[in-house]
Amino acid sequence: SQKIEQNSEALNIQEGKTATLTCNYTNYSPAYLQWYRQDPGRGPVFLLLIRENEKEKRKERLKVTFDTTLKQSLFHITASQPADSATYLCALEQSNYQLIWGAGTKLIIKP
Amino acid sequence: DGGITQSPKYLFRKEGQNVTLSCEQNLNHDAMYWYRQDPGQGLRLIYYSQIVNDFQKGDIAEGYSVSREKKESFPLTVTSAQKNPTAFYLCASRRGQGGEQFFGPGTRLTVL
């Protein structure tokens, strides 16, 4: 069956360091992969989308990589700040345009 | 400002009651979605609609119903047939097929 896995344990990072979050998937060949940020009690907010033929995408301090051979996406936040603390969700876009969601990884940036 | 609104923010339901969650968008998006979020799980799709007067079941539609009479509105009814309705419900919209989804602030439903 199709499966998306994100680190279930919270990731603690010191302020100023680079945070790296992982999204692994099996039994699927997505055309797109998306990353969202979700704060407690609120709806997710879109961050980045990367296509299967793109290796890397950047937006300000954010960088996403997509390795279709490893079936893995990495999400990096450079120069991390306490305000970056949130849960980050990855989602795969199916051929019928529906999204399959990971459970998210909670990121905590310590001052 | 354009966006998606959901109401109420918190909702309490007695067992055996039907309740309706509101979702309105002024983004002029064609597609709208309802998701359910439970702790430790990814978002699960309940229903979606690509166009007015048409909607399709998602992965967990049992015990839920929707309507799409207007482009701006996509209300979700949680019926008494839904045995475990306590969850955080999220409404989203998208301009067309594929790409970014825009989410509302969510409704937290609790069964008493």
Interface residues (C-beta under 8 A of the other chain):
Chain A: I4 S8 Y32 Q34 G41 R42 G43 P44 V45 F46 L49 L89 A91 E93 Y97 Q98 L99 I100 W101 G102 A103 G104
Chain B: I4 Y35 G40 Q41 G42 L43 R44 L45 Y48 G58 F88 L90 A92 Q97 G98 G99 E100 Q101 F102 F103 G104 P105 G106 R108
